[in-house]
Amino acid sequence: MDIDEHPLAYLLHQQGWSASDYLVRLGAVHQRLGYGPIARDRKRVTRWTRGGVTPDLHAQKAMAALHGIPEQEITARPWPEWLKLACVHDRQFLSAEWTLTATIELLDRVATTGGTMDRRGFLVVTGITPVLAGAATAQPAAARAHGRRVGADTPELFEQSLAILRRQDDVLGSGQVHASARAQLRLIVTTLRTTSYTEEIGRRLHGVAAEAARICAWTAYDSGRRGLAEEYYLVGLRAAASSGDQVVTANILAFWAMLRYATGDPRGASALVADALGRAERIGSPAMNAMLYARLARAHARAGDHRASDRAVNAAFDAYDRARDCASEEEPDCVYWLNLGELHMQAGSCELDLGRPGGALRHFTAASAGLRAFDAYREEDFPRSTAIFLAREAEARMALGDLDGAVDSARRSLDHLGDLSSARGTSSLTDLRARFAGHRAVPVVRDFLAQTA
């Protein structure tokens, strides 16, 4: 299912109902609620799903009753957002209390089954603010007295394994790493449920569970399974909040923000990053700050806010300068990938989103300048990201009328992607081919399209 599919169209497809079938069922409920008969013109359903028409309040109440959704959700969420609740197979992920028992149960469920939300991409968190409010009330991790005793070496081993997984994802791609991340999460959850430990070790175990869930979320997102990714982020945030680990929490929020602005919710993405930045003083990491401001810049750019995006880009570069000045101080391992080249890539993407291809190309060029420099973008270490950014560079060159340069960047992108497993990488090239299609009459473009068909 495409992420932009209307929830009513999705429900009809899932149930195998035609528009007429649906109106018969809806009409019966509409009548039972005392609202009288409902017109059975099948075009009405088309207008609801494709024409931007909002059903009247009585029709929405009948829909809520038909799909088992509490009526108050109609006023709490706009149409058709509230109807997305009918697409969730298990609403406990959204409604469970922020207790240790609920968190471990949900961690166990996603680790064992891979989650329960729609696999093909439906996001169901329609408001980020309630999630962040829930995280603020999370029950802190506690000691456990039953089972074999484990000490500090256990979370340390998990931390080492997760650091390896992060780097394997860079080189091998998300498709191959996702299964390993799930296996690691299952092992951590088993440890949480069956061993005894102190409160401090309990916090660390919740922290590694949160990071394992984040890697599961990221690899699911990069594999094109956006709904599943959001489920992992939700559960990961629960574990992070109970751990009290500000670095793990901020990292989850930052990666979740990528998912939200990529799926049309830049405001939600900004809220996630703002929460993460609120933890910055306690973290004390200039590199983490640079990463967070880069995420904030992307969210503002997706929202079309030039000034806010530019301010955040400048803040990201300023923070990175402080990180270089404090190079002797230890930074969190989760920002190992950040360097000046990466920031230029992010800034270039912002420029592209804001319709400024000239500025985008300047940043993309700066990112790869002096490939042997310490803080240049290391293409061989990050082939998937390099492929995606080169596709964006090609888009900028195309917008500037440099078709030869655009094709050259596109070919380099294809070379870096190779056989890496990444739906995002593949999608970036598919989108680029669609853009090239309008220039098919140009020989160099025609040859590229023929060779990559």
Disulfide bonds with the S-S distance in Angstrom:
none
